[in-house]
Amino acid sequence: MEFLENPIVTAVAACAVTAIAMLMSRNVGKKVSTRTKVSKAGQEKPNSHLCNHTKIFEEQVVKVSENVYCAVGYALANTIMIEGPKSIIIIDVAESNDAARDVMCEFRKITDKPVGGIIYTHFHADHVGGTEVFLEHAKDGKPENVPIWAHQTTGARMLQFNSIMGPIAHYRAAHQFGMYLEKPALENCGIGPRLRAGQNESVSQVVPTHVYSGKHEDIEIDGVKLRLIYAPGETDDQTVVFYENGKILFAADNFYESFPNLYAVRGVPNRDTMQWARSIDIMIETHPEIMVPSHSLPVVGGDEVNRRLVNYRDAIQFVHDQSVRHILARRHPDEISALVQLPEHLRSEEYLKEFYGTVGWSAKSVFAGYLGWFSGFEEDLWKLTPGDYADRIVKMVGSTSKVLQAAEEAYAEGDLQWALELCTYLLRHDRGDTKRAQELKIDTLCKLANTQISANGRNWYMTTVAHQAEGLEIKVSPEQRTKAVSNMPHTSMWASLQVRLKAEVVDGKKHSLCFKIKDPQSSWTLYIRNSVLHFVNKADDQADVIVDCTDESLRRLMANPASIAGSWVTGKFRFEKGSMASFAAFFSNFERGL
């Protein structure tokens, strides 16, 4: 803010920026962490099955048929190219512009035809993050002429995805996918080699231009006839694509070479397992000769494709049915998780091994989907907090040293889960010297990581090691936050504020703030009342603070609080009522981190 010449203006602006920064991310002005190898990761080899699974993600462009190609291994998800007479059609665009650029470089070795159309199979970031790169290759340099097809709900889901959960969604996704890890800590991500959506990756956010509704839609792009089929499974907007020429089924994320991720540990709404199974029935009815998943390698041969799809949907139904069977027997969800196991003839299939989804976690998800959080056991109605439980464990055993001794013995005996839990009790109890408990916990996590066939489990353990032992910071970068806010609907912006209101601070108070926005024109008033934030899409001239601003300056503020000074001085952000101090006071009622 050196450009502010008036010292009074500078002082007021600095005060306001400091207060508003309490709402925004802590990342501003800080160096963002990059990937780490984890110093302890190479001491033992990872699970041999997981290591062998890495081989299928070797970078290659697979020629599926005379005009269909699948790029595998360049990103978490595959990118598929269908070559038409005069242009190419792209199905799924990878998770970042950098990954998409690598893929396009490989496709350019096959053809120099322009991009004539794009299809999103669903809204997940690893399928929609590289669009800008492919649009650069539009015919006559006109990206506006490239149709982007998807289900009618995909665009809204892209814009709303994680807008409320924001920082915690990033934190948990970083753990599941090992986003900050390198070899040897990172072996793979279960459905791809790695997720290229870290701090240094540029990400597109381009919503569909063409949508369909109903059970299916027949489209034609450059003479290529495709059927878009609504098949909700891993997501509710899932689209599989059938290409009659060659009887090729593009399976999206409803099939990949791993037990399906019926529950993602990064945190997702309930996934309807039986709906997923029914969608695979729809896929089977297309009678494909070739299946091209959006993760892992294509499957060739009608009989083999059918066999895999039948086994896959039956494995999903098996987990659902047996979980419900144990629910009806009034068993605890943790018991159900341990009891449900696929039959041997299914779990021995390579494409049903638990590289990504796991049967145990899925069984718990089935329970929660039907019955919610409560186990049905009275001791779980009002459970002790983890800290209180830890204190009682230590008190019962007699001392922290005895708990530590028990943890050491468990570790030596290979009882790693118990060792981890005992170490965690000691750290939560937090009395005296906890250094050895922390060291033992890290050693235990490393050993547990190497037992995991689940890439998600391994990545979670290893990321925890990097975070707790090596100081890894897991945060959304300023660039990523700016990109997200620039496309976020105002309603999502305000909804993000609602869940960051510090109720204990505003208890019994009323505050109001009105934004009168131009370019484009709209008005929003935010009310704090009854310790909640309420917002309406209209101006209130009686609000405590009224701000006239451009949409651009508002979004810059929400992404980077320091921008308010420049917007204020240039007239893009001015007060019709109130002051910078009262504006800052309003935002001081919220937690940091939009």
Order of alpha helices (4+ residues) and beta strands (2+ residues): alpha-alpha-beta-beta-beta-beta-alpha-beta-alpha-alpha-beta-alpha-alpha-beta-beta-beta-beta-beta-alpha-beta-beta-alpha-alpha-alpha-alpha-alpha-alpha-alpha-alpha-alpha-alpha-alpha-alpha-beta-beta-beta-beta-alpha-alpha-beta-alpha
